Amino acid sequence: MREEGLDVWGRAGDVTRQEDVDALFAEALDRFGGLDVLVNCAGRTDRGKVLDTTPEDFESLLTLNFLATVRCTRAARGAFDPAPGAHRQHGIAGREIGPLGG
């Protein structure tokens, strides 16, 4: 992508930790000045029987698969600067909601 003249950037972080999410978005906003899109794609699955799965296992799954999306979506609020007349939709867990913060 860099060969095509695109500004490519990557950063390691743990989206289950608020400190990492805050640092990630602060660095991205400092570098790019705003966001055009947010893609929440971190997650995992554990296969097994419900009764064989501990509450701690479920908590770990929820922390990554749901709360990480909440953390990143909240950190991204205010970072979008849509063009005049543009309308953006943001969603969590497949549910469509109105613009962030409103």
Backbone as XML, in Angstrom:
<?xml version="1.0"?>
<chain id="A" units="angstrom">
  <residue number="1" name="MET">
    <atom name="N" x="0.809" y="-1.183" z="0.000"/>
    <atom name="CA" x="0.000" y="0.000" z="0.000"/>
    <atom name="C" x="0.861" y="1.260" z="0.000"/>
  </residue>
  <residue number="2" name="ARG">
    <atom name="N" x="1.967" y="1.188" z="0.720"/>
    <atom name="CA" x="2.861" y="2.351" z="0.715"/>
    <atom name="C" x="3.388" y="2.622" z="-0.686"/>
  </residue>
  <residue number="3" name="GLU">
    <atom name="N" x="3.637" y="1.512" z="-1.442"/>
    <atom name="CA" x="4.128" y="1.676" z="-2.807"/>
    <atom name="C" x="3.125" y="2.437" z="-3.671"/>
  </residue>
  <residue number="4" name="GLU">
    <atom name="N" x="1.855" y="2.387" z="-3.298"/>
    <atom name="CA" x="0.815" y="3.099" z="-4.030"/>
    <atom name="C" x="0.615" y="4.515" z="-3.515"/>
  </residue>
  <residue number="5" name="GLY">
    <atom name="N" x="1.479" y="4.940" z="-2.580"/>
    <atom name="CA" x="1.410" y="6.297" z="-2.075"/>
    <atom name="C" x="0.444" y="6.505" z="-0.919"/>
  </residue>
  <residue number="6" name="LEU">
    <atom name="N" x="-0.047" y="5.412" z="-0.340"/>
    <atom name="CA" x="-0.975" y="5.530" z="0.777"/>
    <atom name="C" x="-0.223" y="5.646" z="2.096"/>
  </residue>
  <residue number="7" name="ASP">
    <atom name="N" x="-0.779" y="6.414" z="3.021"/>
    <atom name="CA" x="-0.197" y="6.569" z="4.350"/>
    <atom name="C" x="-0.702" y="5.425" z="5.213"/>
  </residue>
  <residue number="8" name="VAL">
    <atom name="N" x="0.167" y="4.442" z="5.461"/>
    <atom name="CA" x="-0.207" y="3.237" z="6.194"/>
    <atom name="C" x="0.424" y="3.299" z="7.571"/>
  </residue>
  <residue number="9" name="TRP">
    <atom name="N" x="-0.353" y="2.929" z="8.586"/>
    <atom name="CA" x="0.127" y="2.978" z="9.958"/>
    <atom name="C" x="-0.467" y="1.818" z="10.740"/>
  </residue>
  <residue number="10" name="GLY">
    <atom name="N" x="0.305" y="1.225" z="11.600"/>
    <atom name="CA" x="-0.179" y="0.157" z="12.461"/>
    <atom name="C" x="0.386" y="0.322" z="13.850"/>
  </residue>
  <residue number="11" name="ARG">
    <atom name="N" x="-0.353" y="-0.193" z="14.827"/>
    <atom name="CA" x="0.082" y="-0.089" z="16.219"/>
    <atom name="C" x="-0.483" y="-1.275" z="16.987"/>
  </residue>
  <residue number="12" name="ALA">
    <atom name="N" x="0.348" y="-1.910" z="17.773"/>
    <atom name="CA" x="-0.117" y="-3.017" z="18.611"/>
    <atom name="C" x="-0.806" y="-2.466" z="19.849"/>
  </residue>
  <residue number="13" name="GLY">
    <atom name="N" x="-1.805" y="-3.172" z="20.311"/>
    <atom name="CA" x="-2.498" y="-2.769" z="21.531"/>
    <atom name="C" x="-3.496" y="-3.834" z="21.936"/>
  </residue>
  <residue number="14" name="ASP">
    <atom name="N" x="-3.932" y="-3.761" z="23.162"/>
    <atom name="CA" x="-4.911" y="-4.700" z="23.704"/>
    <atom name="C" x="-6.219" y="-3.947" z="23.890"/>
  </residue>
  <residue number="15" name="VAL">
    <atom name="N" x="-7.200" y="-4.222" z="23.033"/>
    <atom name="CA" x="-8.461" y="-3.477" z="23.064"/>
    <atom name="C" x="-9.333" y="-3.845" z="24.260"/>
  </residue>
  <residue number="16" name="THR">
    <atom name="N" x="-8.898" y="-4.784" z="25.092"/>
    <atom name="CA" x="-9.621" y="-5.069" z="26.327"/>
    <atom name="C" x="-9.134" y="-4.181" z="27.466"/>
  </residue>
  <residue number="17" name="ARG">
    <atom name="N" x="-8.095" y="-3.399" z="27.218"/>
    <atom name="CA" x="-7.538" y="-2.491" z="28.227"/>
    <atom name="C" x="-7.815" y="-1.048" z="27.829"/>
  </residue>
  <residue number="18" name="GLN">
    <atom name="N" x="-8.521" y="-0.311" z="28.668"/>
    <atom name="CA" x="-8.896" y="1.065" z="28.357"/>
    <atom name="C" x="-7.673" y="1.940" z="28.084"/>
  </residue>
  <residue number="19" name="GLU">
    <atom name="N" x="-6.595" y="1.713" z="28.836"/>
    <atom name="CA" x="-5.385" y="2.526" z="28.641"/>
    <atom name="C" x="-4.837" y="2.346" z="27.225"/>
  </residue>
  <residue number="20" name="ASP">
    <atom name="N" x="-4.836" y="1.123" z="26.727"/>
    <atom name="CA" x="-4.354" y="0.855" z="25.372"/>
    <atom name="C" x="-5.267" y="1.486" z="24.329"/>
  </residue>
  <residue number="21" name="VAL">
    <atom name="N" x="-6.571" y="1.388" z="24.536"/>
    <atom name="CA" x="-7.530" y="1.984" z="23.596"/>
    <atom name="C" x="-7.345" y="3.498" z="23.554"/>
  </residue>
  <residue number="22" name="ASP">
    <atom name="N" x="-7.237" y="4.130" z="24.716"/>
    <atom name="CA" x="-7.046" y="5.582" z="24.772"/>
    <atom name="C" x="-5.763" y="5.997" z="24.048"/>
  </residue>
  <residue number="23" name="ALA">
    <atom name="N" x="-4.680" y="5.258" z="24.270"/>
    <atom name="CA" x="-3.407" y="5.573" z="23.620"/>
    <atom name="C" x="-3.491" y="5.373" z="22.109"/>
  </residue>
  <residue number="24" name="LEU">
    <atom name="N" x="-4.143" y="4.298" z="21.687"/>
    <atom name="CA" x="-4.302" y="4.015" z="20.262"/>
    <atom name="C" x="-5.040" y="5.148" z="19.555"/>
  </residue>
  <residue number="25" name="PHE">
    <atom name="N" x="-6.171" y="5.569" z="20.111"/>
    <atom name="CA" x="-6.961" y="6.614" z="19.464"/>
    <atom name="C" x="-6.280" y="7.977" z="19.552"/>
  </residue>
  <residue number="26" name="ALA">
    <atom name="N" x="-5.592" y="8.256" z="20.655"/>
    <atom name="CA" x="-4.857" y="9.517" z="20.759"/>
    <atom name="C" x="-3.783" y="9.595" z="19.683"/>
  </residue>
  <residue number="27" name="GLU">
    <atom name="N" x="-3.067" y="8.507" z="19.489"/>
    <atom name="CA" x="-2.010" y="8.484" z="18.473"/>
    <atom name="C" x="-2.592" y="8.577" z="17.061"/>
  </residue>
  <residue number="28" name="ALA">
    <atom name="N" x="-3.680" y="7.869" z="16.814"/>
    <atom name="CA" x="-4.317" y="7.918" z="15.486"/>
    <atom name="C" x="-4.842" y="9.325" z="15.186"/>
  </residue>
  <residue number="29" name="LEU">
    <atom name="N" x="-5.477" y="9.950" z="16.167"/>
    <atom name="CA" x="-6.012" y="11.299" z="15.953"/>
    <atom name="C" x="-4.894" y="12.312" z="15.774"/>
  </residue>
  <residue number="30" name="ASP">
    <atom name="N" x="-3.805" y="12.135" z="16.517"/>
    <atom name="CA" x="-2.658" y="13.030" z="16.358"/>
    <atom name="C" x="-2.048" y="12.875" z="14.969"/>
  </residue>
  <residue number="31" name="ARG">
    <atom name="N" x="-1.993" y="11.651" z="14.487"/>
    <atom name="CA" x="-1.380" y="11.383" z="13.183"/>
    <atom name="C" x="-2.263" y="11.817" z="12.019"/>
  </residue>
  <residue number="32" name="PHE">
    <atom name="N" x="-3.566" y="11.535" z="12.108"/>
    <atom name="CA" x="-4.459" y="11.751" z="10.970"/>
    <atom name="C" x="-5.438" y="12.910" z="11.163"/>
  </residue>
  <residue number="33" name="GLY">
    <atom name="N" x="-5.589" y="13.395" z="12.382"/>
    <atom name="CA" x="-6.483" y="14.516" z="12.631"/>
    <atom name="C" x="-7.957" y="14.152" z="12.755"/>
  </residue>
  <residue number="34" name="GLY">
    <atom name="N" x="-8.307" y="12.918" z="12.514"/>
    <atom name="CA" x="-9.688" y="12.472" z="12.616"/>
    <atom name="C" x="-9.823" y="11.092" z="12.019"/>
  </residue>
  <residue number="35" name="LEU">
    <atom name="N" x="-11.037" y="10.584" z="12.023"/>
    <atom name="CA" x="-11.308" y="9.258" z="11.489"/>
    <atom name="C" x="-12.354" y="9.339" z="10.393"/>
  </residue>
  <residue number="36" name="ASP">
    <atom name="N" x="-12.224" y="8.478" z="9.401"/>
    <atom name="CA" x="-13.239" y="8.337" z="8.366"/>
    <atom name="C" x="-14.135" y="7.142" z="8.637"/>
  </residue>
  <residue number="37" name="VAL">
    <atom name="N" x="-13.579" y="6.123" z="9.283"/>
    <atom name="CA" x="-14.335" y="4.903" z="9.538"/>
    <atom name="C" x="-13.749" y="4.208" z="10.757"/>
  </residue>
  <residue number="38" name="LEU">
    <atom name="N" x="-14.594" y="3.489" z="11.475"/>
    <atom name="CA" x="-14.157" y="2.654" z="12.581"/>
    <atom name="C" x="-14.646" y="1.240" z="12.304"/>
  </residue>
  <residue number="39" name="VAL">
    <atom name="N" x="-13.727" y="0.293" z="12.279"/>
    <atom name="CA" x="-14.073" y="-1.112" z="12.068"/>
    <atom name="C" x="-13.694" y="-1.865" z="13.331"/>
  </residue>
  <residue number="40" name="ASN">
    <atom name="N" x="-14.680" y="-2.363" z="14.026"/>
    <atom name="CA" x="-14.454" y="-3.181" z="15.215"/>
    <atom name="C" x="-14.438" y="-4.636" z="14.777"/>
  </residue>
  <residue number="41" name="CYS">
    <atom name="N" x="-13.253" y="-5.246" z="14.734"/>
    <atom name="CA" x="-13.183" y="-6.620" z="14.235"/>
    <atom name="C" x="-12.400" y="-7.551" z="15.148"/>
  </residue>
  <residue number="42" name="ALA">
    <atom name="N" x="-12.106" y="-7.139" z="16.364"/>
    <atom name="CA" x="-11.423" y="-8.030" z="17.301"/>
    <atom name="C" x="-12.445" y="-8.977" z="17.911"/>
  </residue>
  <residue number="43" name="GLY">
    <atom name="N" x="-12.067" y="-10.216" z="18.092"/>
    <atom name="CA" x="-12.969" y="-11.166" z="18.729"/>
    <atom name="C" x="-12.426" y="-12.571" z="18.630"/>
  </residue>
  <residue number="44" name="ARG">
    <atom name="N" x="-13.063" y="-13.445" z="19.372"/>
    <atom name="CA" x="-12.688" y="-14.847" z="19.323"/>
    <atom name="C" x="-13.887" y="-15.682" z="19.743"/>
  </residue>
  <residue number="45" name="THR">
    <atom name="N" x="-13.768" y="-16.976" z="19.561"/>
    <atom name="CA" x="-14.817" y="-17.899" z="19.978"/>
    <atom name="C" x="-14.182" y="-19.084" z="20.676"/>
  </residue>
  <residue number="46" name="ASP">
    <atom name="N" x="-14.903" y="-19.604" z="21.624"/>
    <atom name="CA" x="-14.495" y="-20.839" z="22.290"/>
    <atom name="C" x="-15.606" y="-21.851" z="22.065"/>
  </residue>
  <residue number="47" name="ARG">
    <atom name="N" x="-15.261" y="-23.001" z="21.564"/>
    <atom name="CA" x="-16.255" y="-24.045" z="21.307"/>
    <atom name="C" x="-16.315" y="-24.983" z="22.507"/>
  </residue>
  <residue number="48" name="GLY">
    <atom name="N" x="-17.503" y="-25.265" z="22.950"/>
    <atom name="CA" x="-17.665" y="-26.192" z="24.055"/>
    <atom name="C" x="-19.077" y="-26.155" z="24.586"/>
  </residue>
  <residue number="49" name="LYS">
    <atom name="N" x="-19.342" y="-26.979" z="25.537"/>
    <atom name="CA" x="-20.658" y="-27.054" z="26.162"/>
    <atom name="C" x="-20.795" y="-25.929" z="27.183"/>
  </residue>
  <residue number="50" name="VAL">
    <atom name="N" x="-21.969" y="-25.348" z="27.229"/>
    <atom name="CA" x="-22.219" y="-24.238" z="28.149"/>
    <atom name="C" x="-21.878" y="-24.630" z="29.586"/>
  </residue>
  <residue number="51" name="LEU">
    <atom name="N" x="-22.302" y="-25.784" z="29.997"/>
    <atom name="CA" x="-22.074" y="-26.191" z="31.383"/>
    <atom name="C" x="-20.615" y="-26.517" z="31.677"/>
  </residue>
  <residue number="52" name="ASP">
    <atom name="N" x="-19.806" y="-26.695" z="30.636"/>
    <atom name="CA" x="-18.372" y="-26.918" z="30.823"/>
    <atom name="C" x="-17.583" y="-25.609" z="30.747"/>
  </residue>
  <residue number="53" name="THR">
    <atom name="N" x="-18.263" y="-24.534" z="30.459"/>
    <atom name="CA" x="-17.621" y="-23.229" z="30.327"/>
    <atom name="C" x="-17.758" y="-22.472" z="31.637"/>
  </residue>
  <residue number="54" name="THR">
    <atom name="N" x="-16.650" y="-21.985" z="32.153"/>
    <atom name="CA" x="-16.673" y="-21.296" z="33.445"/>
    <atom name="C" x="-17.168" y="-19.861" z="33.282"/>
  </residue>
  <residue number="55" name="PRO">
    <atom name="N" x="-17.644" y="-19.267" z="34.360"/>
    <atom name="CA" x="-18.000" y="-17.851" z="34.309"/>
    <atom name="C" x="-16.822" y="-16.979" z="33.880"/>
  </residue>
  <residue number="56" name="GLU">
    <atom name="N" x="-15.619" y="-17.375" z="34.271"/>
    <atom name="CA" x="-14.429" y="-16.615" z="33.875"/>
    <atom name="C" x="-14.204" y="-16.689" z="32.362"/>
  </residue>
  <residue number="57" name="ASP">
    <atom name="N" x="-14.483" y="-17.857" z="31.768"/>
    <atom name="CA" x="-14.381" y="-17.996" z="30.313"/>
    <atom name="C" x="-15.374" y="-17.071" z="29.617"/>
  </residue>
  <residue number="58" name="PHE">
    <atom name="N" x="-16.619" y="-17.048" z="30.109"/>
    <atom name="CA" x="-17.635" y="-16.167" z="29.525"/>
    <atom name="C" x="-17.253" y="-14.701" z="29.693"/>
  </residue>
  <residue number="59" name="GLU">
    <atom name="N" x="-16.716" y="-14.360" z="30.861"/>
    <atom name="CA" x="-16.308" y="-12.979" z="31.114"/>
    <atom name="C" x="-15.215" y="-12.550" z="30.146"/>
  </residue>
  <residue number="60" name="SER">
    <atom name="N" x="-14.263" y="-13.432" z="29.904"/>
    <atom name="CA" x="-13.188" y="-13.139" z="28.965"/>
    <atom name="C" x="-13.725" y="-12.923" z="27.546"/>
  </residue>
  <residue number="61" name="LEU">
    <atom name="N" x="-14.660" y="-13.778" z="27.135"/>
    <atom name="CA" x="-15.276" y="-13.623" z="25.810"/>
    <atom name="C" x="-16.044" y="-12.317" z="25.697"/>
  </residue>
  <residue number="62" name="LEU">
    <atom name="N" x="-16.829" y="-11.994" z="26.714"/>
    <atom name="CA" x="-17.598" y="-10.744" z="26.682"/>
    <atom name="C" x="-16.690" y="-9.522" z="26.688"/>
  </residue>
  <residue number="63" name="THR">
    <atom name="N" x="-15.608" y="-9.602" z="27.433"/>
    <atom name="CA" x="-14.674" y="-8.479" z="27.481"/>
    <atom name="C" x="-14.093" y="-8.184" z="26.106"/>
  </residue>
  <residue number="64" name="LEU">
    <atom name="N" x="-13.706" y="-9.213" z="25.381"/>
    <atom name="CA" x="-13.141" y="-9.005" z="24.052"/>
    <atom name="C" x="-14.222" y="-8.783" z="22.998"/>
  </residue>
  <residue number="65" name="ASN">
    <atom name="N" x="-15.214" y="-9.628" z="22.959"/>
    <atom name="CA" x="-16.179" y="-9.601" z="21.858"/>
    <atom name="C" x="-17.193" y="-8.474" z="21.966"/>
  </residue>
  <residue number="66" name="PHE">
    <atom name="N" x="-17.488" y="-7.986" z="23.152"/>
    <atom name="CA" x="-18.464" y="-6.914" z="23.302"/>
    <atom name="C" x="-17.853" y="-5.641" z="23.873"/>
  </residue>
  <residue number="67" name="LEU">
    <atom name="N" x="-17.228" y="-5.732" z="25.056"/>
    <atom name="CA" x="-16.743" y="-4.519" z="25.700"/>
    <atom name="C" x="-15.619" y="-3.839" z="24.935"/>
  </residue>
  <residue number="68" name="ALA">
    <atom name="N" x="-14.802" y="-4.577" z="24.210"/>
    <atom name="CA" x="-13.766" y="-3.944" z="23.391"/>
    <atom name="C" x="-14.394" y="-3.076" z="22.308"/>
  </residue>
  <residue number="69" name="THR">
    <atom name="N" x="-15.502" y="-3.533" z="21.733"/>
    <atom name="CA" x="-16.226" y="-2.733" z="20.745"/>
    <atom name="C" x="-16.774" y="-1.466" z="21.387"/>
  </residue>
  <residue number="70" name="VAL">
    <atom name="N" x="-17.317" y="-1.601" z="22.583"/>
    <atom name="CA" x="-17.822" y="-0.429" z="23.307"/>
    <atom name="C" x="-16.682" y="0.543" z="23.588"/>
  </residue>
  <residue number="71" name="ARG">
    <atom name="N" x="-15.559" y="0.041" z="24.071"/>
    <atom name="CA" x="-14.415" y="0.909" z="24.379"/>
    <atom name="C" x="-13.947" y="1.679" z="23.143"/>
  </residue>
  <residue number="72" name="CYS">
    <atom name="N" x="-13.781" y="0.969" z="22.029"/>
    <atom name="CA" x="-13.287" y="1.614" z="20.808"/>
    <atom name="C" x="-14.308" y="2.590" z="20.229"/>
  </residue>
  <residue number="73" name="THR">
    <atom name="N" x="-15.575" y="2.223" z="20.251"/>
    <atom name="CA" x="-16.610" y="3.106" z="19.720"/>
    <atom name="C" x="-16.693" y="4.381" z="20.551"/>
  </residue>
  <residue number="74" name="ARG">
    <atom name="N" x="-16.634" y="4.256" z="21.861"/>
    <atom name="CA" x="-16.661" y="5.443" z="22.721"/>
    <atom name="C" x="-15.416" y="6.304" z="22.515"/>
  </residue>
  <residue number="75" name="ALA">
    <atom name="N" x="-14.247" y="5.653" z="22.349"/>
    <atom name="CA" x="-13.009" y="6.409" z="22.133"/>
    <atom name="C" x="-13.034" y="7.152" z="20.802"/>
  </residue>
  <residue number="76" name="ALA">
    <atom name="N" x="-13.770" y="6.623" z="19.827"/>
    <atom name="CA" x="-13.819" y="7.229" z="18.495"/>
    <atom name="C" x="-14.826" y="8.370" z="18.408"/>
  </residue>
  <residue number="77" name="ARG">
    <atom name="N" x="-15.729" y="8.477" z="19.373"/>
    <atom name="CA" x="-16.743" y="9.534" z="19.280"/>
    <atom name="C" x="-16.061" y="10.893" z="19.209"/>
  </residue>
  <residue number="78" name="GLY">
    <atom name="N" x="-16.573" y="11.727" z="18.396"/>
    <atom name="CA" x="-15.998" y="13.052" z="18.213"/>
    <atom name="C" x="-14.835" y="13.090" z="17.234"/>
  </residue>
  <residue number="79" name="ALA">
    <atom name="N" x="-14.366" y="11.940" z="16.781"/>
    <atom name="CA" x="-13.217" y="11.884" z="15.876"/>
    <atom name="C" x="-13.636" y="11.939" z="14.416"/>
  </residue>
  <residue number="80" name="PHE">
    <atom name="N" x="-14.932" y="11.820" z="14.168"/>
    <atom name="CA" x="-15.431" y="11.837" z="12.801"/>
    <atom name="C" x="-15.789" y="13.259" z="12.411"/>
  </residue>
  <residue number="81" name="ASP">
    <atom name="N" x="-15.344" y="13.652" z="11.251"/>
    <atom name="CA" x="-15.629" y="14.988" z="10.751"/>
    <atom name="C" x="-16.280" y="14.839" z="9.383"/>
  </residue>
  <residue number="82" name="PRO">
    <atom name="N" x="-17.594" y="14.532" z="9.354"/>
    <atom name="CA" x="-18.233" y="14.288" z="8.061"/>
    <atom name="C" x="-18.299" y="15.548" z="7.207"/>
  </residue>
  <residue number="83" name="ALA">
    <atom name="N" x="-18.291" y="15.326" z="5.912"/>
    <atom name="CA" x="-18.432" y="16.426" z="4.966"/>
    <atom name="C" x="-19.809" y="17.055" z="5.155"/>
  </residue>
  <residue number="84" name="PRO">
    <atom name="N" x="-19.967" y="18.327" z="4.815"/>
    <atom name="CA" x="-21.272" y="18.962" z="4.941"/>
    <atom name="C" x="-22.345" y="18.150" z="4.212"/>
  </residue>
  <residue number="85" name="GLY">
    <atom name="N" x="-23.444" y="17.891" z="4.914"/>
    <atom name="CA" x="-24.539" y="17.139" z="4.322"/>
    <atom name="C" x="-24.382" y="15.634" z="4.417"/>
  </residue>
  <residue number="86" name="ALA">
    <atom name="N" x="-23.229" y="15.157" z="4.884"/>
    <atom name="CA" x="-23.014" y="13.707" z="4.985"/>
    <atom name="C" x="-23.749" y="13.164" z="6.197"/>
  </residue>
  <residue number="87" name="HIS">
    <atom name="N" x="-24.136" y="11.929" z="6.106"/>
    <atom name="CA" x="-24.809" y="11.263" z="7.218"/>
    <atom name="C" x="-24.088" y="9.959" z="7.498"/>
  </residue>
  <residue number="88" name="ARG">
    <atom name="N" x="-23.675" y="9.764" z="8.730"/>
    <atom name="CA" x="-22.956" y="8.548" z="9.088"/>
    <atom name="C" x="-23.763" y="7.761" z="10.098"/>
  </residue>
  <residue number="89" name="GLN">
    <atom name="N" x="-23.713" y="6.457" z="9.970"/>
    <atom name="CA" x="-24.350" y="5.553" z="10.917"/>
    <atom name="C" x="-23.260" y="4.720" z="11.582"/>
  </residue>
  <residue number="90" name="HIS">
    <atom name="N" x="-23.410" y="4.468" z="12.856"/>
    <atom name="CA" x="-22.465" y="3.646" z="13.598"/>
    <atom name="C" x="-23.263" y="2.598" z="14.338"/>
  </residue>
  <residue number="91" name="GLY">
    <atom name="N" x="-22.725" y="1.409" z="14.472"/>
    <atom name="CA" x="-23.482" y="0.366" z="15.144"/>
    <atom name="C" x="-22.625" y="-0.485" z="16.050"/>
  </residue>
  <residue number="92" name="ILE">
    <atom name="N" x="-23.297" y="-1.094" z="16.998"/>
    <atom name="CA" x="-22.666" y="-2.039" z="17.903"/>
    <atom name="C" x="-23.462" y="-3.328" z="17.806"/>
  </residue>
  <residue number="93" name="ALA">
    <atom name="N" x="-22.778" y="-4.437" z="17.647"/>
    <atom name="CA" x="-23.408" y="-5.758" z="17.598"/>
    <atom name="C" x="-24.501" y="-5.817" z="16.520"/>
  </residue>
  <residue number="94" name="GLY">
    <atom name="N" x="-24.272" y="-5.142" z="15.419"/>
    <atom name="CA" x="-25.181" y="-5.235" z="14.281"/>
    <atom name="C" x="-26.409" y="-4.368" z="14.388"/>
  </residue>
  <residue number="95" name="ARG">
    <atom name="N" x="-26.574" y="-3.630" z="15.444"/>
    <atom name="CA" x="-27.745" y="-2.779" z="15.590"/>
    <atom name="C" x="-27.404" y="-1.384" z="15.097"/>
  </residue>
  <residue number="96" name="GLU">
    <atom name="N" x="-28.200" y="-0.866" z="14.181"/>
    <atom name="CA" x="-27.941" y="0.459" z="13.616"/>
    <atom name="C" x="-28.465" y="1.524" z="14.573"/>
  </residue>
  <residue number="97" name="ILE">
    <atom name="N" x="-27.624" y="2.503" z="14.852"/>
    <atom name="CA" x="-28.017" y="3.604" z="15.722"/>
    <atom name="C" x="-27.661" y="4.912" z="15.048"/>
  </residue>
  <residue number="98" name="GLY">
    <atom name="N" x="-28.085" y="6.013" z="15.614"/>
    <atom name="CA" x="-27.825" y="7.325" z="15.034"/>
    <atom name="C" x="-26.377" y="7.736" z="15.219"/>
  </residue>
  <residue number="99" name="PRO">
    <atom name="N" x="-26.035" y="8.959" z="14.786"/>
    <atom name="CA" x="-24.660" y="9.461" z="14.911"/>
    <atom name="C" x="-24.172" y="9.380" z="16.362"/>
  </residue>
  <residue number="100" name="LEU">
    <atom name="N" x="-22.876" y="9.156" z="16.518"/>
    <atom name="CA" x="-22.300" y="9.041" z="17.851"/>
    <atom name="C" x="-22.568" y="10.293" z="18.665"/>
  </residue>
  <residue number="101" name="GLY">
    <atom name="N" x="-22.892" y="10.082" z="19.894"/>
    <atom name="CA" x="-23.107" y="11.191" z="20.807"/>
    <atom name="C" x="-24.440" y="11.886" z="20.606"/>
  </residue>
  <residue number="102" name="GLY">
    <atom name="N" x="-25.299" y="11.385" z="19.750"/>
    <atom name="CA" x="-26.542" y="12.101" z="19.517"/>
    <atom name="C" x="-27.673" y="11.286" z="19.187"/>
  </residue>
</chain>
